[in-house]
Amino acid sequence: MSKHLSFPESVKAELRKIAGEGNYVLATEILERGADDELVLESVEEAQVIVNVARVQMMVASLKFPFWDEDDARHDAAHEEAFHEVVLGLFEKTASTIRQDFEVKTSI
């Protein structure tokens, strides 16, 4: 049974772009379903695939912007801003929306 979730259009577009550029076949297929402002998920496994795309982006952000933490001696405000853009934007919006209906792993 399909589950239709309201989802921010900009976040879905960003996930689509990432999935396409990364050749994430199943993620791309899932993200092509439904309207631009919804996710149509068939199972918890599909929900996890979409969350995993966001998790990968969070891991990439932690590698690209390692000095994001203000407690780090080499703290860099630009790193902090860029890292939090991914965490509070793409990752949090994806995870929080999907977690409302599916039990998925969100930790890195």
N, C-alpha and C positions, 0 to 999 in steps of 0.2 A: 504494500500500500504506500503510495506516494505521500510525502509530507511536504507541504508548501510553507516555506518560512519567509516572512517579510525580511528583506535584507537591503542594506544601503547600496544603492546603484553604483556609487563610486568605488566601493570596496569590491563589489562583484566584478566591475570592469578591471580593476587592478589585479584581482585574482586570475581572471581570464587571461590577461596579458602575461602574467608570470607563468601560468600553466602552459600557454602557447609557446613562449620563448624557451621554456625548459623542456618542452616535449613531454609534458606530463599527460599522457594519453587519457587515462581515466578521469583525471581532474578536469581536463578540457571538455570531455564528453558530459560530465555532470554539470559543469558551469554553463554549457550551452542550452540547458533546459530552462523552461519558464521565462517569465518576463525579466527585464533588466533589474527590477527591484525585488526579486525573490529567488530563493534557492528551492529546487525541487529535489528532494533526497528520497531514495528508495529504502535505505537501510542505515544502521549505525556504521557499517563499514564505509559507506559513501560519505557519511558525515565526517568520519575520521580522515578520509582522503582530503577533504577540503580544509579541515583544521591542520592537517599535515603540511599543506602548501604554506599556510601562515606560519607554522612552526619553523619550517625551513627558512623562511624570510627572517624570522627572529634570530635564528642561528647565524645567518649571513650578516645581519646587522651587528651581532655581538663580535664577529670576526673583523668587520670593517671599522667598527667604532669602539675599540676596546677600552677607551678612556672615558666612558660615559658616566661612570660612577663618581659622584663628588667626593667620596671617601678615598678614592685612588689618588696617590701622590701626583700622578700625571694627568689628573682630570682635565678634560678639554670640553669647554662649553659647546662647541660645534658637534663633538661626538655625542654629548648628552642629548642635544636637540635632535640629531638625526636618529639616534637609537630610540628615543621615546616616540618619535614620529611613527616608527614601525610598531613598537610595542603598544602604544595607546591608540594607534590608528588601525592598521590592517589586522594585527594579531588580536587585539582585545575585541574589536567589533566582530570579527569572525568567530572567535571562541565564545564570547558571551551570547551571541545569537544562537549558535548551534547547541550550546550547553543547555539552553532552555528546553530543548526537546530530545536531546540525545546525550547519552553518557559517553563522552569522548576523553581521550588523554590530551591534556593541553601543556603539561610540563615539558621542559626541554631536557 
